[in-house]
């Protein structure tokens, strides 16, 4: 009798644990940013997008920065994009530098809103892209610019008649009492660039789990709904003879060919001669450190976020580009 009760108790425990494990397993829809300003989606990029059952593409239309005259100026507008390649909802994204908002008056902000809204619509039309009901603004605002930036977000919503969303950096979560909560319908928490790549630290500056944990201790009390942006990109940190560093985006280990570079350490290379490299002139003996996201690092980040964040969220990878995608299997990104 006791033995039978023990067996029943054991079976119940196993079933309970199994059900708990199922409940703990969370599904997140997977979408992508697209950050190139010329060209379109290739075969490999289409394959990943489709096999991951992605539905949304966050499409960067142009950047805005302050010109030498001090006026906000658009640059790197999207061109020659073919939206028919993917069956996707395209969400327009505009990147605006923080310095653009420094010193802007209310009249300046209203003028900027009108110009940005006009260029969004004209860029969508020029590329035959059907816009939806959302516009995303990407800006690393600070305490000194939050008033101007938040006014811009409100005015853009009123002007466009669209739902406005925005990116949120890690420091804007950790120090939200001073950086403020943006007046938008939704945020996109950028879980990367956890430290400056130009500080010369040994940790991966794109994504470092201990740093991520320290910034997100109070993330569940953040009063704005958000999705999660995760990195799959890589970059190179070039150091000259004086120890000064320069960041080059989009650098991969495949570019470190043996004719121009000598491998001198883990992900570390030395230039053998003087030459231009992705638009930067490199001298002999300059070093290049490659930082990238491995499948294991991405898995660890996702496991931490799954356990830490209570609310449901989608994942948006930055960004849909064959040179980054080929480091991962489809299963790594699900």
C-alpha positions, 0 to 999 in steps of 0.5 A: 500500500505504502509502495503504491502511494509512493509510486502515485506521488512520484508520478504526480511530481513528475507530471507537475514538473513537466507542466511547470517546464512547459509553462516556463517555456516562452515563445517570442516572435522573431523580427528584424531590423534592416539598416542598409541604405542601398540595395535590397534583401538577398536570397540568404536574408529572405531564407532566414526571414521566412524560416523564422516566420518573421512578419515585421521588418523595421526599415531604416529610411534615413538619418538626421544629424546636425550640419556644420551650419547647425541645422538638422539635415537628413542623410543616407536615405534608403534607395532602390529597396524592393519591398516585394521580395518579402511578405512583410509589414514594413515599419519605418525607422528614422535615426536621429543623433542626440546632438540634433536636439541640442538648443532647439526651440519649439518652433525648430522642433515643429519644423523638424517634425514637418520635415521628418514626416514629409521625408518619411512619406516621400521615401516610402513612396519612392521605394513603393513601400506601403507604410503601416500605423507605426513610426519608430524613432531611434535616438540616444537622448540624454537628460539635457535633450529629453524635453526637446526630444519628447516634444518631438515625439508628441508632435510627430504623432500628431502630425503623422497620425501614426503610433510613435515608438522609440528605441530605449538604451540600457542606461535609459532603463537604469536611470529612468528617473532622470532620463524620463519615460518617452511619450510613445506607444511602445519601446524597443529595448536595445540589449547591446552596446553594453559598453563603449568599444573605445574604452579598450576593455577586454569584455565584449562591448557589443554584449556582455551578460554581467553588464546587461544584468546590472542595467536591467535590475529594475526593468520590470518596473519600467512603465512602458511596454517594450520589445527586445532588440538583440545583436547579431552584428560585428565590428572592428576596433582599430588601434593606431601607434598612439593607442587611439581607437576607431570603430568600423561597423560591419567588420567580420573575421572573413575580411581579415585576409592573410595578405593584409593581416596577421593574426596575433591573438584571439580575434586580434589582427595586425596590419602588414602594410598601409591600405584603405580598409572599409573607408579608413586608411590603416597604417602598417602595425595598426591592430584590429580587434574583431568583436562579434556575437557567438551563438552561445553568447546570444543563447545566454542573453536570451535565457537571462532575458526570459527569466528576468522580464515578466512581460511578453515581448517580441525579439527584433534582431539587428540586423538582417544581413547575410554577413552576420546571419551566416554565423548562426543556424536558423535554430540559434535565432528562434 
